[in-house]
Structures are given as C-alpha cells and as structure tokens.
Amino acid sequence: MTAAEVLAKVLAAGGSIVRDKPPRLLVPKELKPLVIKHRQEIRRLIVEQAEADGAESARRAAIFREQIHRWVASGRWALPTLVLAGAPELKGGHCASCGARIQRGSFRCSICIAALEEACRQP
C-alpha cells in the first residue's frame, strides 16, 4: 500500500488534516500502525495538501468577501448564504457553500470554514 493510499484510507475512516504549522494528521487508532510505517511520505503529502487547501481557501475567501460586500451594500439585514458559483443545490451531508461531501452534523467543509473565517477577518 502506498502512502497516498494510506492517507486516503485514514481520511475515509474519519481522520483529518489539521492546518497547524506544520500541518498534522488526526488518525483513527486502528490505522496508526499503518501511518507510522509510511510516516515520512505521509508527512510530505499532508504538507502539500495543506498548501493546496490554503490556496483554495484564499480563493474562496475572496469570493465570499465580495458576496458579503454586495450583501451589505444592498441594505439587506439578514446573513447571506455564501455559495460558490456552480455549487449544487443544498442537501444534507454536503457543504452549504461548495457542495463537497462532509461529515454528519457539519454545515460546511473545512476549506469553506477557513475561507469564511478569512473573509470575515478582512474588510
């Protein structure tokens, strides 16, 4: 099994990449021995993934920021639903902003959450 396959298996089993500096991987207990076996390569992969996610998050933040500015300028009083162009119609188990599959109980994916946080930090 390759490191990429191990990482995919970890993420499918509920693991996640935490965007700390440096990024780290939260691993289900039963998969830890497999991750340890591929530690160096997985570390490289999660750094690459975190960088790609950061770039995508910045792109989405710019889009959301523009939507917020248009909403405020229109004089509306409620909160806007920030959605990427081309996102599918909202349905359970999918991100409200981009449509990506997400865990139950969530409303948005981690990249959209980071983008929203960034969009709200910068005017």
N, C-alpha and C positions, 0 to 999 in steps of 0.2 A: 504494500500500500504506500502511495506517495504522500508527501507532506500535505500537498493540496487536497488529496482525498481525505486525509485525517482531519484537516481543518474543516472541510465541507461536512464531514460526519459530526464533528463537535458542534458546529453551528446548527445543523439539522436536529441535533439532540437537545437543543436549548442553550448551548453555550453562546457566548457573545464576546465581541471585541470591545474593550473599554478604551476610550480615547484619552488615556492619560499620556503623560510624557515620560517615558516611552509608552506606547500602547501595550496593553496586556490582554491576555485571553482568559476568560472565565470558562472553566472546563467542568463538565459533569464528572463526578467522582469516578464512575466506571470507565471513563475514557482517559484518565490521567496517565496510566502506564503507556498507552499508545502515543500520547502527546509528548511525553518525556523522551521516547525513542526518536522522535522527529523534531526535538526542541529547536535546534538552530534554524532549520529551514522554515519551520512554522513561525518563528520569531520574525524572520525576513518577510514572510508572506503577510503577517498581520501589520507590520510597519508599512508595507506597500498598500495594503487595503485601507489602513487609516489615512494615509496620504491621499489616496483616491477619494475616500469618503469626505475628507476635509475640503478638497477642491469642489466636489459635488455639493457639499453643504454650503460653501460660499456662493456658488452659482444660484442655488435655491434661495439663499438669504437675500440676494439682490432682487430676485423675482418677488419674494414675499414683501420686502421693504417697499417696492414700487406699488404693490397692491395695497399696502397699508396707507401709503401717501395718497393714493387715489381715493381710498375709502374716506379718509379724514377730510380731504378736500371737497368731497361730495356732501359733507354735512351730516352723514349718517351717524346714528348714535350707538348702534349695537356693534358687536365684534364681527369683523369679516371672516368668512371661511376662506383661508388661504389655500389655493389649489394650483398645481402646476398645469400648464396647458397640456391637453391630451390625456390627463388623468382620467381613468374610468369612473363611472358613477359610483358614489359611495356605497359600500356594502360591508357587512360585518367581516372581521378578520383581515381587513385591508386598510392601509394608511389613508386617512381622510384627505391628505394633500397630494400624494403621488400614486396611490393605488397599490403599492407594494404589499405583499403578504406580511402580516405582523402577528405577534402572539395575542392570544385572547386577553381581553382586559385592557389592551392598549388602544389608543386612538390614532397615533401617528408612529411612523418608523423612526429609528434613531437618527437617521440623516435629516429628516424633516424637523424633528425636535431640535436638533442642533442649529438648523437653519433658522427656525423661528426664534430661538434664543438670540442668535446673532442679529436677526432683523430687528428685534425689539430693543437691542442694546444700542444700535446705531441709528440716529435720526435720518 
